[in-house]
Every structure is written in C-alpha cells, then in structure tokens.
Amino acid sequence: MTSAPRVSVVIPTYNRAALLIEAVESVLRQSYDDLEVVVCDDGSTDDTAERVRAFGPRVHYIGLAHTGRPGSPRNRGIEAARGELIAFLDDDDLWEPDKLARQIELMDRDGLSLVYTDRRLMFSDGSRSDPVATPAPASPDRLLEMVLQGQFPFLCTALVHRSLLRQVNGFDETLETGEDLDLWLRLGRVVRAGRVPEPLVIVRRRPGTLSDRSGPLAFRNAIRVLQRGLVAQDLQPSERRLCHATLTRLYARLAAKRTRQLDVVGSLRAAFGAIRHAAARSMG
C-alpha cells in the first residue's frame, strides 16, 4: 500500500458531473501535489461515477444514498480520508494552482492547525468579482470571536487538521444549510487559525449552487445554530454578547425579508426575535 498523502481533498457532489470534473482538475493542477481527492457522491443519477473513476488512483469515488444534506457526504469523506490535513471543495467551485502550497507554507511556519484564504466570485457570464476577504483572527486562538460575529471562513478556502474535525465530530448531518457555521462554532475554540490574504478560491454564483443560500431557510438555520451554541457551548460573557448581537442582526434581516414577501406574521415573529436578543445583549 502506498504511503498516505499529507492532504485529502473532500468534494461532495450531486448531479453536476461537468462542473465536478473542472473542480477535480483544479485540485490536480495544484503546485503542491502530496494529495488525494475523495469525491463523495450524494446519489447522483448522471455519469458522475464513470467520469470520476477515469481520473485514476489519485481520485477516490464513494457512492452514497441521496440525502440532500451536505454534511453527510462531507463526513463520509472525512472518514475515508488518509491525509493528515483535510481541505474541502464544493463540486462547482475551483482552486487557483498555488492554493494548497500557500496554506501549507503558512501552517508549517506558524504552527497553525487551520489556514484559510480569500476568494473571488465567478458569475454566470464568466466574469469575476474583486477579492472577497474574511478577516484574520486577532490571534490564532481567537477564531471563535469572529465566528460569533458572523465572520467565518468560507469552507472551500479552509485547510484543517483531520484530528480536529474528528475531535468535534464533523458536520451536523441534520442541517440543510448552516452546517458550516455549526462546524466553525465547534472548531473555533480548538484550532490555531491563520489567513492567507490572497483570493485562491473561485466560487461560482449561480441560482441553485451550494453557495446560493440567501433565502429564509438559510437565515432560520443560522439562527438555530447560533441559539444552540448559546445553550450548548461554555461561552464567556463577552462571547455571549457577540452572539446575541449577531442573532439580533439575523432576526432583523429575516424580518425585512418576510416584510418584502408580505408575510406579516413571519415578519413580526422575526422582529420580536431581534428585540429579544438585543435586550439580552444589553443585559450582558
């Protein structure tokens, strides 16, 4: 058996064979090549399996029953991964060639367990946005503060130690959206994090993509995840205030969205949620 690669790249997919091939090719073009690719197919009915297997031994295919929840195939990928480090890529997104090399360089130099990068958006006409940045934490051990403020790394920019993903039990497989926020809340306290301030990931923006999550369900799941964090996590008073402030903003945005939809009852419920968390924040 060949020795394990240092990096395992986990790609969940569902019925996007053509885009998936582009995503896999962007990984195989990395200047850092001590890696494997683990494609976790969430029950595709197209020719995904055949096209992935054509890549050969560096790309592993795992066929699964369809769930529609991205946490499930990602967890299966973590379980199957042989690498010390895990990187995630959605099946419709792309990496720049030096993405992993720049992350490994910073991780090894500063003794970090998580490194993320900036990104660009790519629109349906092929045009690209200016860089979209996630701030660096104030210090490597303070990622949780950022997450509680709603500023967390985009998952496909992250490289993290596999042992830490297993320590926090991976993704919540019950969530349709918000599974990344939930993971960051649990990882935030146990990682030493750093940022490469370069847009090394290309995120497609099209209706129906994993990145197009701006509807009420996304707000409700983010609210649910943060409220669960208030109960389940041992947060410091300053961290609880940050969480209440973020919940206030999310409820206010949900109220505005419900108002535009002429949903009076939903708007009032969301507005009361905003008021409740604003009051909780002021009470400290």
Backbone as CSV, one residue per row, in Angstrom:
resi,resn,N_x,N_y,N_z,CA_x,CA_y,CA_z,C_x,C_y,C_z
1,MET,0.847,-1.201,0.000,0.000,0.000,0.000,0.877,1.245,0.000
2,THR,0.555,2.196,-0.809,1.350,3.419,-0.884,1.178,4.227,0.386
3,SER,2.171,5.053,0.692,2.100,5.885,1.891,0.993,6.907,1.736
4,ALA,0.425,7.306,2.876,-0.705,8.239,2.861,-0.229,9.619,2.419
5,PRO,-1.038,10.322,1.630,-0.696,11.706,1.285,-0.892,12.602,2.493
6,ARG,-0.301,13.781,2.457,-0.473,14.700,3.579,-1.856,15.353,3.561
7,VAL,-2.403,15.613,2.367,-3.670,16.338,2.231,-4.703,15.458,1.540
8,SER,-5.891,15.436,2.112,-7.044,14.817,1.462,-8.044,15.914,1.132
9,VAL,-8.479,15.972,-0.108,-9.437,16.973,-0.565,-10.797,16.301,-0.709
10,VAL,-11.759,16.740,0.083,-13.090,16.132,0.111,-14.042,16.981,-0.728
11,ILE,-14.665,16.345,-1.728,-15.587,17.034,-2.630,-16.931,16.314,-2.611
12,PRO,-17.965,16.895,-2.002,-19.301,16.320,-2.131,-19.900,16.715,-3.478
13,THR,-20.724,15.848,-4.044,-21.294,16.170,-5.353,-22.662,15.541,-5.511
14,TYR,-23.444,16.149,-6.412,-24.748,15.593,-6.761,-25.156,16.114,-8.138
15,ASN,-25.130,15.224,-9.117,-25.625,15.507,-10.474,-25.015,16.763,-11.101
16,ARG,-23.719,16.936,-10.932,-23.023,18.050,-11.584,-21.727,17.540,-12.207
17,ALA,-21.814,16.492,-12.991,-20.609,15.826,-13.479,-19.672,16.781,-14.199
18,ALA,-20.207,17.624,-15.078,-19.348,18.502,-15.872,-18.611,19.502,-14.992
19,LEU,-19.329,20.129,-14.057,-18.684,21.081,-13.160,-17.727,20.363,-12.211
20,LEU,-18.108,19.191,-11.755,-17.245,18.417,-10.859,-15.902,18.141,-11.504
21,ILE,-15.904,17.787,-12.768,-14.648,17.489,-13.457,-13.729,18.709,-13.426
22,GLU,-14.290,19.893,-13.635,-13.479,21.111,-13.564,-12.931,21.317,-12.162
23,ALA,-13.740,21.041,-11.145,-13.281,21.194,-9.765,-12.124,20.243,-9.475
24,VAL,-12.285,18.974,-9.855,-11.226,17.992,-9.617,-9.959,18.381,-10.365
25,GLU,-10.098,18.813,-11.597,-8.918,19.210,-12.373,-8.184,20.365,-11.712
26,SER,-8.910,21.300,-11.090,-8.241,22.422,-10.415,-7.443,21.939,-9.211
27,VAL,-7.868,20.838,-8.595,-7.097,20.250,-7.495,-5.857,19.546,-8.036
28,LEU,-6.033,18.797,-9.100,-4.895,18.049,-9.652,-3.853,18.960,-10.281
29,ARG,-4.206,20.225,-10.539,-3.231,21.202,-11.052,-2.476,21.920,-9.932
30,GLN,-2.716,21.562,-8.688,-2.043,22.243,-7.586,-0.525,22.072,-7.665
31,SER,0.192,23.144,-7.346,1.648,23.057,-7.307,2.115,22.184,-6.145
32,TYR,1.311,22.086,-5.103,1.560,21.142,-4.006,0.810,19.861,-4.353
33,ASP,1.551,18.749,-4.518,0.903,17.572,-5.085,0.878,16.361,-4.166
34,ASP,1.224,16.513,-2.886,1.136,15.392,-1.945,-0.305,15.309,-1.440
35,LEU,-1.185,14.851,-2.321,-2.612,14.913,-2.014,-3.364,13.765,-2.661
36,GLU,-4.571,13.564,-2.163,-5.554,12.688,-2.774,-6.872,13.440,-2.845
37,VAL,-7.759,13.014,-3.717,-9.091,13.594,-3.841,-10.111,12.519,-3.481
38,VAL,-11.049,12.866,-2.623,-12.117,11.952,-2.225,-13.444,12.580,-2.661
39,VAL,-14.050,12.027,-3.706,-15.329,12.513,-4.212,-16.438,11.688,-3.573
40,CYS,-17.331,12.362,-2.845,-18.430,11.693,-2.166,-19.728,12.047,-2.882
41,ASP,-20.260,11.076,-3.582,-21.401,11.283,-4.472,-22.701,11.024,-3.719
42,ASP,-23.480,12.087,-3.543,-24.720,12.023,-2.771,-25.880,11.511,-3.638
43,GLY,-25.651,10.339,-4.268,-26.719,9.687,-5.014,-26.973,10.229,-6.407
44,SER,-25.944,10.665,-7.120,-26.127,11.204,-8.471,-26.745,10.169,-9.410
45,THR,-27.541,10.675,-10.363,-28.137,9.804,-11.384,-27.535,10.069,-12.761
46,ASP,-26.538,10.941,-12.842,-25.859,11.196,-14.113,-24.628,10.293,-14.219
47,ASP,-23.662,10.664,-15.055,-22.492,9.805,-15.266,-21.319,10.190,-14.371
48,THR,-21.625,10.730,-13.189,-20.564,11.153,-12.264,-19.581,10.032,-11.964
49,ALA,-20.066,8.852,-11.622,-19.175,7.757,-11.210,-18.160,7.417,-12.296
50,GLU,-18.634,7.262,-13.516,-17.727,6.896,-14.616,-16.692,7.981,-14.870
51,ARG,-17.117,9.223,-14.826,-16.199,10.317,-15.134,-15.167,10.504,-14.025
52,VAL,-15.548,10.261,-12.780,-14.582,10.385,-11.684,-13.577,9.243,-11.738
53,ARG,-14.043,8.044,-11.974,-13.132,6.886,-11.990,-12.116,6.985,-13.123
54,ALA,-12.423,7.754,-14.144,-11.484,7.914,-15.261,-10.229,8.686,-14.852
55,PHE,-10.255,9.388,-13.713,-9.079,10.125,-13.271,-7.962,9.203,-12.782
56,GLY,-8.289,8.004,-12.368,-7.257,7.102,-11.881,-7.118,7.102,-10.376
57,PRO,-6.020,6.533,-9.854,-5.912,6.220,-8.424,-5.819,7.422,-7.474
58,ARG,-5.484,8.606,-7.966,-5.395,9.760,-7.048,-6.770,10.300,-6.672
59,VAL,-7.790,9.893,-7.392,-9.144,10.375,-7.140,-10.011,9.179,-6.751
60,HIS,-10.521,9.200,-5.533,-11.313,8.095,-4.996,-12.796,8.457,-5.073
61,TYR,-13.597,7.513,-5.516,-15.039,7.727,-5.655,-15.777,6.947,-4.581
62,ILE,-16.679,7.625,-3.868,-17.536,6.978,-2.876,-18.984,7.272,-3.241
63,GLY,-19.734,6.239,-3.585,-21.142,6.392,-3.928,-22.015,6.240,-2.690
64,LEU,-22.955,7.161,-2.508,-23.806,7.187,-1.320,-25.272,7.296,-1.719
65,ALA,-26.148,6.945,-0.794,-27.574,7.200,-0.987,-27.832,8.690,-0.852
66,HIS,-28.791,9.195,-1.609,-29.043,10.638,-1.633,-29.656,11.120,-0.324
67,THR,-29.086,12.211,0.221,-29.632,12.843,1.425,-30.030,14.294,1.185
68,GLY,-29.333,14.980,0.291,-29.590,16.395,0.070,-29.031,17.287,1.149
69,ARG,-28.280,16.719,2.074,-27.681,17.498,3.168,-26.164,17.401,3.053
70,PRO,-25.482,18.525,2.816,-24.045,18.465,2.502,-23.176,17.912,3.609
71,GLY,-23.641,17.950,4.863,-22.831,17.419,5.945,-22.592,15.927,5.836
72,SER,-23.556,15.204,5.281,-23.437,13.747,5.210,-22.309,13.292,4.293
73,PRO,-22.262,13.714,3.014,-21.134,13.281,2.179,-19.793,13.823,2.673
74,ARG,-19.782,14.998,3.251,-18.512,15.508,3.776,-18.008,14.625,4.918
75,ASN,-18.893,14.204,5.797,-18.465,13.323,6.882,-17.942,11.999,6.358
76,ARG,-18.592,11.452,5.314,-18.087,10.205,4.753,-16.698,10.422,4.149
77,GLY,-16.478,11.611,3.582,-15.161,11.916,3.042,-14.100,12.010,4.127
78,ILE,-14.453,12.629,5.249,-13.507,12.713,6.380,-13.156,11.319,6.875
79,GLU,-14.156,10.450,6.961,-13.916,9.082,7.437,-12.987,8.316,6.500
80,ALA,-13.135,8.545,5.198,-12.332,7.806,4.224,-10.955,8.416,3.997
81,ALA,-10.772,9.673,4.381,-9.532,10.391,4.078,-8.339,9.752,4.778
82,ARG,-7.214,9.722,4.071,-5.975,9.197,4.653,-5.015,10.305,5.053
83,GLY,-5.278,11.525,4.613,-4.341,12.614,4.858,-4.397,13.152,6.273
84,GLU,-3.281,13.703,6.705,-3.201,14.399,7.992,-4.051,15.666,7.983
85,LEU,-4.169,16.278,6.800,-4.896,17.532,6.636,-6.066,17.322,5.690
86,ILE,-7.170,18.047,5.970,-8.365,17.960,5.140,-8.653,19.329,4.539
87,ALA,-8.941,19.332,3.245,-9.438,20.527,2.568,-10.774,20.168,1.928
88,PHE,-11.670,21.149,1.875,-12.990,20.932,1.285,-13.135,21.766,0.011
89,LEU,-13.837,21.192,-0.960,-14.138,21.913,-2.189,-15.527,21.501,-2.641
90,ASP,-16.385,22.466,-2.928,-17.684,22.145,-3.497,-17.516,21.773,-4.969
91,ASP,-18.471,21.001,-5.487,-18.301,20.454,-6.834,-18.423,21.490,-7.935
92,ASP,-18.829,22.714,-7.601,-18.964,23.751,-8.628,-17.952,24.876,-8.453
93,ASP,-16.998,24.707,-7.555,-16.004,25.743,-7.305,-14.620,25.298,-7.764
94,LEU,-13.666,26.223,-7.730,-12.336,25.983,-8.295,-11.258,26.533,-7.380
95,TRP,-10.067,25.966,-7.480,-8.901,26.472,-6.762,-7.889,27.038,-7.737
96,GLU,-7.215,28.104,-7.290,-6.043,28.580,-8.008,-4.880,27.613,-7.762
97,PRO,-3.906,27.521,-8.687,-2.879,26.480,-8.593,-2.022,26.500,-7.332
98,ASP,-1.820,27.651,-6.707,-0.953,27.715,-5.531,-1.718,27.714,-4.216
99,LYS,-2.999,27.376,-4.247,-3.823,27.451,-3.044,-3.239,26.614,-1.903
100,LEU,-3.050,25.338,-2.125,-2.550,24.479,-1.052,-1.120,24.825,-0.656
101,ALA,-0.278,25.154,-1.626,1.119,25.471,-1.318,1.218,26.671,-0.383
102,ARG,0.430,27.690,-0.634,0.464,28.881,0.216,-0.055,28.561,1.611
103,GLN,-1.053,27.703,1.707,-1.585,27.341,3.022,-0.599,26.492,3.813
104,ILE,-0.013,25.505,3.161,0.964,24.647,3.838,2.139,25.467,4.343
105,GLU,2.597,26.403,3.529,3.721,27.260,3.921,3.416,28.003,5.208
106,LEU,2.235,28.635,5.294,1.871,29.390,6.493,1.621,28.464,7.675
107,MET,0.956,27.353,7.437,0.663,26.414,8.514,1.936,25.888,9.164
108,ASP,2.888,25.483,8.362,4.131,24.938,8.890,4.984,26.018,9.551
109,ARG,5.002,27.192,8.987,5.828,28.273,9.535,5.347,28.723,10.902
110,ASP,4.011,28.852,11.065,3.467,29.435,12.297,2.841,28.417,13.239
111,GLY,2.961,27.135,12.938,2.418,26.114,13.821,0.904,26.186,13.957
112,LEU,0.215,26.370,12.842,-1.242,26.514,12.845,-1.918,25.178,12.553
113,SER,-3.156,25.057,12.989,-3.930,23.845,12.697,-5.053,24.103,11.708
114,LEU,-5.264,25.372,11.329,-6.273,25.751,10.336,-5.763,26.975,9.588
115,VAL,-5.827,26.911,8.266,-5.464,28.057,7.431,-6.533,28.217,6.366
116,TYR,-6.999,29.458,6.189,-7.988,29.743,5.149,-7.493,30.885,4.283
117,THR,-8.168,31.086,3.151,-7.740,32.094,2.180,-8.919,33.009,1.846
118,ASP,-8.647,34.027,1.068,-9.713,34.839,0.488,-10.244,34.132,-0.762
119,ARG,-11.226,34.752,-1.429,-11.848,34.122,-2.587,-12.330,35.193,-3.565
120,ARG,-12.695,34.765,-4.747,-13.411,35.588,-5.726,-14.700,34.875,-6.106
121,LEU,-15.682,35.646,-6.506,-16.917,35.091,-7.051,-16.812,35.069,-8.573
122,MET,-17.337,34.011,-9.181,-17.403,33.936,-10.642,-18.878,33.841,-11.034
123,PHE,-19.292,34.754,-11.889,-20.696,34.847,-12.263,-20.978,34.031,-13.526
124,SER,-22.265,33.912,-13.877,-22.661,33.027,-14.965,-22.063,33.433,-16.309
125,ASP,-21.684,34.712,-16.464,-21.065,35.159,-17.719,-19.548,34.969,-17.720
126,GLY,-19.016,34.364,-16.666,-17.579,34.115,-16.575,-16.785,35.226,-15.929
127,SER,-17.399,36.371,-15.660,-16.689,37.468,-15.018,-16.438,37.151,-13.540
128,ARG,-15.433,37.810,-12.993,-15.048,37.550,-11.603,-15.103,38.833,-10.782
129,SER,-15.419,38.664,-9.528,-15.516,39.797,-8.613,-14.141,40.222,-8.125
130,ASP,-14.120,41.352,-7.437,-12.937,41.707,-6.657,-12.766,40.680,-5.538
131,PRO,-11.594,40.614,-4.914,-11.405,39.657,-3.815,-12.422,39.852,-2.700
132,VAL,-12.906,38.741,-2.192,-13.802,38.716,-1.032,-12.995,38.182,0.146
133,ALA,-12.805,39.012,1.154,-11.905,38.677,2.249,-12.668,38.287,3.505
134,THR,-12.136,37.314,4.214,-12.522,37.033,5.596,-11.379,37.525,6.468
135,PRO,-11.652,38.333,7.489,-10.548,38.864,8.297,-9.751,37.762,8.973
136,ALA,-8.535,38.080,9.322,-7.733,37.177,10.151,-8.161,37.327,11.604
137,PRO,-8.091,36.268,12.396,-8.396,36.413,13.826,-7.387,37.323,14.498
138,ALA,-7.806,37.940,15.606,-6.909,38.839,16.339,-5.654,38.119,16.806
139,SER,-5.769,36.851,17.096,-4.635,35.975,17.386,-5.059,34.573,16.976
140,PRO,-4.130,33.647,16.775,-4.500,32.337,16.234,-5.557,31.583,17.040
141,ASP,-5.639,31.844,18.336,-6.573,31.098,19.184,-7.906,31.832,19.388
142,ARG,-8.189,32.840,18.571,-9.401,33.635,18.775,-10.351,33.595,17.570
143,LEU,-10.362,32.475,16.856,-11.278,32.348,15.722,-12.734,32.389,16.183
144,LEU,-13.032,31.826,17.356,-14.417,31.766,17.812,-15.049,33.150,17.902
145,GLU,-14.282,34.150,18.298,-14.832,35.507,18.379,-15.339,35.973,17.022
146,MET,-14.588,35.682,15.972,-15.014,36.046,14.620,-16.287,35.302,14.228
147,VAL,-16.311,34.014,14.529,-17.464,33.202,14.141,-18.726,33.719,14.808
148,LEU,-18.637,34.069,16.078,-19.804,34.564,16.807,-20.299,35.893,16.248
149,GLN,-19.442,36.607,15.526,-19.852,37.846,14.872,-20.339,37.610,13.441
150,GLY,-20.410,36.355,13.034,-20.857,36.038,11.683,-19.775,36.163,10.639
151,GLN,-18.520,36.237,11.046,-17.396,36.329,10.110,-16.567,35.056,10.233
152,PHE,-16.880,34.095,9.389,-16.168,32.826,9.464,-15.663,32.453,8.082
153,PRO,-14.613,31.633,8.021,-14.035,31.293,6.721,-15.038,30.600,5.816
154,PHE,-14.944,30.875,4.528,-15.701,30.110,3.547,-15.103,28.710,3.514
155,LEU,-15.948,27.698,3.624,-15.456,26.341,3.865,-14.458,25.880,2.806
156,CYS,-14.690,26.219,1.549,-13.820,25.731,0.477,-12.466,26.423,0.439
157,THR,-12.246,27.382,1.337,-10.930,28.012,1.455,-10.108,27.396,2.579
158,ALA,-10.680,26.473,3.345,-10.046,26.025,4.594,-9.198,24.768,4.398
159,LEU,-8.111,24.714,5.140,-7.268,23.526,5.292,-7.107,23.302,6.783
160,VAL,-7.484,22.112,7.276,-7.548,21.895,8.721,-7.067,20.482,9.053
161,HIS,-6.536,20.323,10.247,-6.084,19.009,10.689,-7.273,18.058,10.825
162,ARG,-7.141,16.887,10.252,-8.204,15.883,10.300,-8.548,15.520,11.744
163,SER,-7.542,15.447,12.616,-7.791,15.051,14.007,-8.752,16.005,14.701
164,LEU,-8.713,17.296,14.351,-9.614,18.254,14.982,-11.031,18.103,14.464
165,LEU,-11.191,17.795,13.177,-12.523,17.534,12.649,-13.150,16.332,13.349
166,ARG,-12.352,15.326,13.597,-12.874,14.148,14.297,-13.126,14.459,15.772
167,GLN,-12.302,15.305,16.346,-12.489,15.683,17.756,-13.848,16.354,17.984
168,VAL,-14.288,17.171,17.014,-15.576,17.871,17.172,-16.720,17.137,16.466
169,ASN,-16.460,15.904,16.015,-17.489,15.036,15.418,-18.017,15.543,14.074
170,GLY,-17.189,16.262,13.332,-17.524,16.615,11.968,-18.757,17.483,11.831
171,PHE,-19.490,17.273,10.734,-20.640,18.112,10.396,-21.923,17.557,10.998
172,ASP,-22.854,18.460,11.279,-24.196,18.082,11.687,-24.971,17.668,10.431
173,GLU,-25.305,16.394,10.324,-25.935,15.882,9.121,-27.427,16.170,9.040
174,THR,-27.995,16.803,10.063,-29.420,17.127,10.026,-29.684,18.469,9.354
175,LEU,-28.643,19.288,9.135,-28.824,20.639,8.622,-28.770,20.665,7.099
176,GLU,-29.726,21.372,6.487,-29.700,21.574,5.042,-28.787,22.731,4.664
177,THR,-28.751,23.763,5.477,-27.788,24.852,5.356,-27.331,25.200,6.771
178,GLY,-26.270,25.986,6.868,-25.767,26.372,8.181,-24.831,25.353,8.794
179,GLU,-24.565,24.244,8.068,-23.677,23.222,8.621,-22.249,23.729,8.750
180,ASP,-21.867,24.702,7.912,-20.520,25.264,8.021,-20.406,26.141,9.270
181,LEU,-21.396,27.001,9.513,-21.399,27.814,10.730,-21.368,26.937,11.969
182,ASP,-22.161,25.879,11.970,-22.182,24.963,13.109,-20.805,24.356,13.352
183,LEU,-20.133,23.969,12.273,-18.787,23.404,12.416,-17.823,24.442,12.971
184,TRP,-17.877,25.676,12.458,-16.953,26.704,12.927,-17.160,27.017,14.406
185,LEU,-18.399,26.973,14.871,-18.639,27.216,16.296,-17.934,26.176,17.159
186,ARG,-17.900,24.934,16.681,-17.251,23.878,17.454,-15.745,23.858,17.250
187,LEU,-15.300,24.194,16.052,-13.859,24.234,15.792,-13.196,25.492,16.357
188,GLY,-13.974,26.564,16.471,-13.392,27.875,16.766,-12.540,27.931,18.002
189,ARG,-12.902,27.131,19.010,-12.156,27.180,20.262,-10.950,26.244,20.281
190,VAL,-10.878,25.276,19.362,-9.831,24.263,19.451,-8.743,24.423,18.398
191,VAL,-8.918,25.330,17.440,-7.918,25.488,16.387,-7.014,26.691,16.656
192,ARG,-5.845,26.639,16.041,-4.984,27.816,15.896,-5.065,28.207,14.428
193,ALA,-5.681,29.355,14.170,-6.072,29.696,12.800,-5.264,30.855,12.242
194,GLY,-5.070,30.814,10.936,-4.425,31.908,10.224,-5.008,32.052,8.838
195,ARG,-4.711,33.179,8.204,-5.287,33.512,6.896,-4.204,33.832,5.889
196,VAL,-4.363,33.302,4.688,-3.561,33.728,3.544,-4.370,34.806,2.824
197,PRO,-3.916,36.055,2.815,-4.718,37.155,2.264,-4.642,37.241,0.741
198,GLU,-4.968,36.150,0.090,-4.977,36.084,-1.368,-6.233,35.340,-1.815
199,PRO,-6.871,35.768,-2.917,-8.085,35.097,-3.401,-7.732,33.836,-4.187
200,LEU,-7.589,32.725,-3.485,-7.097,31.489,-4.082,-8.205,30.475,-4.359
201,VAL,-9.447,30.875,-4.129,-10.608,30.028,-4.421,-11.581,30.823,-5.286
202,ILE,-12.138,30.159,-6.290,-13.136,30.759,-7.179,-14.483,30.115,-6.879
203,VAL,-15.439,30.932,-6.451,-16.755,30.439,-6.042,-17.784,30.835,-7.096
204,ARG,-18.393,29.862,-7.717,-19.415,30.155,-8.720,-20.666,30.691,-8.037
205,ARG,-21.243,31.727,-8.626,-22.510,32.282,-8.147,-23.566,32.085,-9.217
206,ARG,-24.386,31.060,-9.043,-25.487,30.789,-9.952,-26.663,30.295,-9.130
207,PRO,-27.896,30.554,-9.560,-29.052,30.013,-8.841,-28.951,28.501,-8.726
208,GLY,-29.178,27.998,-7.514,-29.161,26.558,-7.303,-27.831,26.009,-6.838
209,THR,-26.761,26.812,-6.806,-25.488,26.302,-6.337,-25.474,26.257,-4.820
210,LEU,-24.514,25.496,-4.270,-24.392,25.418,-2.817,-24.130,26.779,-2.201
211,SER,-23.517,27.675,-2.964,-23.182,28.992,-2.425,-24.358,29.959,-2.468
212,ASP,-25.431,29.596,-3.164,-26.582,30.482,-3.294,-27.586,30.159,-2.192
213,ARG,-27.307,30.666,-0.987,-28.094,30.292,0.181,-28.578,31.542,0.892
214,SER,-29.368,32.350,0.222,-29.759,33.633,0.787,-31.218,33.678,1.213
215,GLY,-31.938,32.543,1.145,-33.353,32.534,1.455,-33.639,32.441,2.939
216,PRO,-34.940,32.463,3.295,-35.327,32.376,4.707,-34.798,31.128,5.404
217,LEU,-34.722,29.992,4.688,-34.205,28.781,5.317,-32.791,28.986,5.821
218,ALA,-31.948,29.681,5.042,-30.579,29.938,5.466,-30.554,30.789,6.729
219,PHE,-31.408,31.819,6.787,-31.472,32.645,7.998,-31.932,31.813,9.187
220,ARG,-32.968,31.014,8.996,-33.513,30.238,10.112,-32.497,29.224,10.632
221,ASN,-31.774,28.578,9.716,-30.777,27.607,10.162,-29.612,28.279,10.866
222,ALA,-29.172,29.449,10.377,-28.097,30.181,11.058,-28.550,30.594,12.457
223,ILE,-29.792,31.060,12.569,-30.333,31.439,13.878,-30.386,30.224,14.792
224,ARG,-30.876,29.124,14.255,-30.953,27.890,15.054,-29.577,27.460,15.559
225,VAL,-28.582,27.519,14.680,-27.236,27.090,15.046,-26.659,27.994,16.139
226,LEU,-26.824,29.308,15.993,-26.284,30.227,16.996,-27.024,30.097,18.321
227,GLN,-28.337,29.932,18.274,-29.078,29.762,19.519,-28.673,28.470,20.227
228,ARG,-28.430,27.441,19.467,-27.951,26.189,20.060,-26.576,26.384,20.689
229,GLY,-25.746,27.203,20.020,-24.434,27.490,20.577,-24.507,28.226,21.903
230,LEU,-25.476,29.108,22.040,-25.658,29.825,23.316,-25.938,28.865,24.455
231,VAL,-26.660,27.799,24.163,-27.041,26.833,25.197,-25.949,25.793,25.415
232,ALA,-25.396,25.280,24.314,-24.519,24.117,24.398,-23.072,24.462,24.701
233,GLN,-22.645,25.666,24.335,-21.232,26.000,24.495,-21.000,26.809,25.757
234,ASP,-19.830,26.616,26.318,-19.431,27.354,27.523,-18.834,28.690,27.086
235,LEU,-19.713,29.643,26.774,-19.269,30.931,26.255,-18.982,31.903,27.381
236,GLN,-17.944,32.696,27.180,-17.644,33.776,28.110,-18.687,34.889,27.934
237,PRO,-18.876,35.765,28.959,-19.861,36.846,28.825,-19.651,37.698,27.574
238,SER,-18.402,38.010,27.234,-18.149,38.814,26.033,-18.544,38.047,24.777
239,GLU,-18.329,36.723,24.775,-18.700,35.911,23.627,-20.219,35.813,23.501
240,ARG,-20.906,35.727,24.622,-22.373,35.683,24.588,-22.927,36.990,24.026
241,ARG,-22.316,38.112,24.378,-22.783,39.394,23.840,-22.591,39.447,22.328
242,LEU,-21.458,38.948,21.851,-21.226,38.899,20.415,-22.292,38.045,19.720
243,CYS,-22.615,36.908,20.318,-23.599,36.009,19.731,-24.981,36.651,19.710
244,HIS,-25.362,37.311,20.801,-26.656,37.994,20.837,-26.716,39.110,19.781
245,ALA,-25.613,39.825,19.598,-25.589,40.895,18.595,-25.790,40.328,17.188
246,THR,-25.144,39.199,16.890,-25.302,38.587,15.581,-26.720,38.067,15.388
247,LEU,-27.296,37.476,16.414,-28.675,36.999,16.327,-29.639,38.169,16.120
248,THR,-29.353,39.295,16.740,-30.187,40.483,16.527,-30.177,40.879,15.055
249,ARG,-28.984,40.900,14.452,-28.875,41.267,13.037,-29.590,40.264,12.136
250,LEU,-29.421,38.974,12.434,-30.039,37.955,11.594,-31.561,38.025,11.668
251,TYR,-32.089,38.194,12.864,-33.543,38.311,13.009,-34.054,39.562,12.293
252,ALA,-33.313,40.658,12.386,-33.747,41.889,11.718,-33.763,41.707,10.204
253,ARG,-32.754,41.028,9.661,-32.716,40.783,8.220,-33.831,39.832,7.794
254,LEU,-34.123,38.833,8.636,-35.222,37.924,8.330,-36.556,38.661,8.371
255,ALA,-36.715,39.574,9.337,-37.948,40.362,9.403,-38.132,41.194,8.139
256,ALA,-37.048,41.804,7.668,-37.132,42.606,6.445,-37.493,41.741,5.243
257,LYS,-36.906,40.560,5.159,-37.207,39.661,4.043,-38.669,39.219,4.093
258,ARG,-39.159,38.877,5.288,-40.561,38.485,5.430,-41.507,39.644,5.072
259,THR,-41.109,40.856,5.406,-41.933,42.014,5.065,-42.053,42.164,3.554
260,ARG,-40.933,41.992,2.842,-40.960,42.081,1.384,-41.835,40.988,0.768
261,GLN,-41.945,39.867,1.470,-42.768,38.768,0.994,-44.223,38.915,1.435
262,LEU,-44.538,40.030,2.119,-45.888,40.307,2.633,-46.330,39.262,3.659
263,ASP,-45.366,38.688,4.360,-45.645,37.716,5.424,-45.649,38.472,6.751
264,VAL,-46.813,39.015,7.127,-46.909,39.873,8.301,-46.581,39.101,9.572
265,VAL,-47.148,37.897,9.717,-46.908,37.113,10.932,-45.437,36.743,11.056
266,GLY,-44.835,36.267,9.946,-43.417,35.912,9.981,-42.532,37.108,10.278
267,SER,-42.889,38.258,9.725,-42.115,39.469,9.974,-42.169,39.869,11.440
268,LEU,-43.356,39.800,12.037,-43.499,40.170,13.456,-42.723,39.209,14.348
269,ARG,-42.785,37.922,14.051,-42.047,36.947,14.856,-40.547,37.224,14.796
270,ALA,-40.055,37.494,13.602,-38.626,37.776,13.460,-38.251,39.077,14.162
271,ALA,-39.117,40.085,14.081,-38.839,41.360,14.744,-38.768,41.180,16.253
272,PHE,-39.683,40.378,16.803,-39.638,40.118,18.245,-38.360,39.369,18.623
273,GLY,-37.905,38.478,17.740,-36.635,37.796,17.994,-35.486,38.779,18.063
274,ALA,-35.481,39.741,17.158,-34.427,40.759,17.173,-34.464,41.562,18.472
275,ILE,-35.655,41.948,18.888,-35.799,42.720,20.129,-35.329,41.906,21.325
276,ARG,-35.694,40.627,21.353,-35.322,39.752,22.478,-33.802,39.630,22.613
277,HIS,-33.127,39.437,21.497,-31.668,39.240,21.575,-30.955,40.575,21.804
278,ALA,-31.501,41.663,21.300,-30.928,42.989,21.609,-30.994,43.252,23.103
279,ALA,-32.133,42.890,23.727,-32.267,43.075,25.170,-31.300,42.178,25.938
280,ALA,-31.157,40.929,25.486,-30.244,40.007,26.156,-28.815,40.491,26.082
281,ARG,-28.459,41.072,24.935,-27.101,41.605,24.797,-26.862,42.759,25.771
282,SER,-27.820,43.646,25.890,-27.635,44.810,26.767,-27.585,44.409,28.232
283,MET,-28.211,43.269,28.566,-28.194,42.810,29.953,-26.891,42.080,30.289
284,GLY,-26.122,41.783,29.219,-24.791,41.227,29.433,-24.737,39.781,29.779
